[in-house]
Amino acid sequence: MSSTDQTAAKLYAGIVGAVLVVAGIIGFFYDSTFTDDKAVRDAVFGILDVNGWHNVLHIASGVLGLLAYGASAHAARQYALGIGVGYVAVAIWGFVLGDSGSILSIIPVNTEDSVLHLLIGVTGVAASMISPRAATASPVAT
């Protein structure tokens, strides 16, 4: 990959993808329970609520980021926008639920999670917006 291929979205996809995979793996050391019991959760570093479902979601969204980073600037831009919008929506949902809430009754969130999700989301949307769109091939005159 040449330096001209590096966009804000590619940087976002690579960094956020790697961080989410690591966060998901670390989360399993705190709580690996797959349940819909809203009370079953543990806080990573005493701050961020997780359970098995939350960890899997972090790993899956992180792997998608790493794949997008390795694919193309367009894929990274789409990832940044998609994850950005998704994480903003999850953050808003988390803020509405409040501290010790549970999204879809299986993914525990607290205020700190929601703030982090909002930061991930806003940065993703911003990275997507400032990254150039993929160049389209112009028709060749004959």
Secondary structure, DSSP 8 states (H G I E B T S, - for coil): --GGG--HHHHHHHHHHHHHHHHHHHHHHH-------TT--EEETTTEEE-HHHHHHHHHHHHHHHHHHHH-HHHHHHHHHHHHHHHHHHHHHHHHH-TTEEETTTEEE-HHHHHHHHHHHHHHHHHHHHS-----------
